[in-house]
Amino acid sequence: MILFTRHCSAPNETRYVSESLASGHTEGDGPFTRMASRMLSERTAGARVLLTPSGTHALELAALTLDVGPQDEVVLPSYTFSSTANAFALRGARLRWADVDPHTFSMEAPQLEAALTPRTTVVVTMPYGGVSQDTERIARMCAARGIRLVEDAAHALFATTSGKPLGSFGQLSALSFHRSKNVSCGEGGALLITDPALAVRAEILREKGTDRSRFLRGEVDKYTWQEAGSSWLLADVLAAVLAAQLEHAEESQRHRMALWNRYHERLVDQQGRLGLQLQATPEGTQHPAHLFALRLPAHVNRAALIQRMAGDQVRVASHYEPLHLSPLQARVRAEGETTPGLPETEALAPRLLRLPLHGGMSLEDVDHASAALIRGIEQGARGS
Ligand SMILES: Cc1ncc(COP(=O)(O)O)c(C=O)c1O
């Protein structure tokens, strides 16, 4: 069976974990946290990096660092993971949903423009599969209006747009190192900080609301409670896995890119004949080979195709359900209030399919998965 995703070990992973366990410093902010943070900073244009227990926690820390509250209106795409929205919903902010571009599957500048209001104070982007054409333009739009920008870059480590790494445009950005990501330590994340004015506050909030980090650096002689915060440190024993993964990233990215390119080669010429649409990777963007996503033709029954491909030993998957149509949103909407439609999101969500892509795969696996997809569409998965 070709699995949809799996953790692929890096050469030094076990050695670093053993070293961490033997060192006595298994808790947060130890030597492996420093090593992983340095490597992440180098890959994100020098952003300040705070490792967190997950991408979800990084987003929550971002919302708290910005002091988001009921006074804030946050614009974000509906086609994203619940964590993107939870971080701001938990602070009582008003959420406004934006549509996605039908080619990149991400919220780009026109969709953001349509959703902004004079009350918008925060914008959150989520480059789907690490593909964003307009993040630089979005950053300029936000700066011109005094709006703070947060990037949910959970898919986007190693991706660039307009020549700059994604995750380096927002004042704050979040990365995820969940098992399903290109670089993984089981569960893990990072807050990236490009605005130095936010760094001290984020560091305090992450350390139970204290200035313990400054104490450990010898900058103050005792640490004290400064803010209402929480504990958002990644255990150093997990940072050891992350450091080994990051050390090996060039090689693992080369392999992922080769798999992605092979899918593209096998499927790009089938688009017209089969009515498929591959996710676009426009000029000026560099995707990170995080996922291989496509839109199925309207006549294909996606659930039947997924089942049929499993029978061919290939695990494929759908993705997000639009958040603006979620049961939670239906409950919190005021009585009589209607949801503005997001036509591209609503058209994309039921037809999006992701193909398996992970370091444990070979080019032959990609050929097998591509052939199973083509066969499935041609023969079996018709009907509604
Ligand atoms: C777009 C997006 N944002 C946030 C997250 C949350 O990351 P984590 O699973 O590390 O909490 C994910 C998780 O997969 C994601 O896909």
The ligand as a Gaussian input file, in Angstrom:
#p B3LYP/6-31G(d) Opt

LIG

0 1
 C       -2.980000      25.180000       7.528000
 C       -2.692000      24.613000       8.874000
 N       -2.617000      25.446000       9.921000
 C       -2.348000      24.993000      11.153000
 C       -2.133000      23.656000      11.394000
 C       -1.884000      23.204000      12.784000
 O       -0.628000      22.618000      12.956000
 P       -0.403000      21.514000      14.077000
 O       -0.988000      20.232000      13.610000
 O        1.110000      21.466000      14.197000
 O       -1.021000      22.007000      15.327000
 C       -2.201000      22.751000      10.345000
 C       -2.014000      21.332000      10.624000
 O       -1.850000      20.459000       9.929000
 C       -2.488000      23.235000       9.037000
 O       -2.578000      22.421000       7.978000

